[in-house]
Each structure stands twice: as C-alpha cells, then as structure tokens.
Amino acid sequence: MSDFKLIASDIDGTLILNGEQQISKTTVSLIRRLKKEKNILFIAASGRQYQNLRQLFNPIKNDIVYISENGCLGIYQNKIIYQKELKRELALKIATDILALKDCELQISTPKIQYITPKTEAFADYMHHEAGIKVKEIADITKIKEPILKVAVYNPKSTAHRKVLQQKYGKYCNMHLGRDDWTDFTPLHTDKGTTLKAIIKHLNIQPKECIAIGDYYNDESMLKAVGCPVAMETAPEELQAIAKFTADSVENILKKIFSIK
C-alpha cells in the first residue's frame, strides 16, 4: 500500500457529499499530509470547469493536479498536459438542438469561461451565484470564438432528452451521464481516464502506483486506468464490480489505505 504515488478523485458525490458546496478542512488537511508525509500527489477529477476547481481547492490550489470538463482539460502547475476540443460545427449543432428541447438548459465550456443561454431566471441565478464558475450569458452561440471543450445540457424534470440526443450524436462524441440532472458531450476518445493516463505518463509513474475514486458512470474510465480503483458505496453496481474497495467517504478510505489516524 505504501507504493502509491497518485490519487485521483471525483468531486461531486465522491469527495463532496450530502449536498455540501465546499471541500472540508479535514479533507484539505489530509491531502496536504499525504503530499508532505508520503509524497503522494492529488488529482481533482470532475466535469466542473478548471477555474471552479481551483476556487474549490483554494488553500492547496497550486499543489494539486486538475482534470476538468470530464477529461477535456488536464492541468498541472499551470501547464496544460492534455486538451481536447469538440469540432466546432458538431458542438454548435448539439447546442442548437438542446436549445430547442423543452425544459433543457444549455452550457458551453471553453478553456476560460462558460457560456449559457438561460431559459429561466432560476438557471441563470444558479449558474451565476451558486455553481462557482465564470459564466457569461450569450444570445447567439455562433459568436463564441474560443475552442469549445464541452457542451452540456441540464434538465431537472426529465431524462427523455438523453435518448434523443444519444441517437443523433452518439456516434460522433462521448455522452457522459452525470448526477444532478446534467449530461455532458465531449470529443470521442476523451474522458477522465484518457486524461488521467496522459498525466500518469507525463509524471513518469505507473498505473499500478495510482488510486482512483469515483461514484458514477463518468468515473468508470478513470477507475479502469489505475491499479487501485475505489467506488463509493452509492455507486452503481457496475462501478462497484470493477473496484478493489468500496468507501463511504474519501477521507475514510484513504486513512485506511495509508494507515493514517
């Protein structure tokens, strides 16, 4: 167990539980201890935006690695290790279809900012004030000039749109089913596992020296990329089946693995 050099953890539903909005001080302290005492690097792996993750991990923001946008962007020490973009024409087609679907809200991710075209004040308020990301409202999505990393749809009322969009675009991009009513569309052959492999190679370490922790289907590729996959107890059975351990919290499983009190 002492040979591990890297821990990659999903955030929402894994590191952050029960609707909390912040990383606990106990978790921050544990990540610091693992780095200082055992030279183990921590990766925050999420569908969230890079800047949002830095804000979330503010006390240790320069000491960890980031996998954001469900794998479209991997950054360490302000250096891009991996970046993959959606083809612009495809991204705009998906976005246009999302805007036409009832009760569906659109989010378009670029490396530095998120664009939204809110249909309701509630969604706009959430994105501006609660999500903790840099957001800009835009009326015409064709005016977006930056590379598009990810297109996402939010619908708290139904999942029917997922089948419609999957049938139309499933051959052309990845579709990540997240919790909390979000569905992400990213470039083919790009996910958390892809980016984690690129980071592992960049750091010149072996998959067997890595731990990955997740709770949902968009974490599966990440768990399969390492020697020690861990699934949360709330994870689907398919995810638990590939895990070496299950955990009720990230803190508890890491303390168990590394014999930390």
Protein Blocks (a to p, Z undefined) as FASTA:
>chain_A
ZZpcbdcddfehplpgghiabdcfklmmmmmmmmmmnopacddddfbdfklmmmmmmmmm
mmcccdeehhpacceehiafbdcdddfklmmmmmmmmmmpghiacddddfkbccdddfbf
klmmmmmmmnopacdddfblklpmbdcfbdcdddfkbcklmmmmmmmmmmmoccdddehh
iacdddehiafklmmmmmmmmnopafklpccddfbfklmmmmmmpmbdcddfkbcfklmm
mpmbdcfbfklmmmmmnopZZ
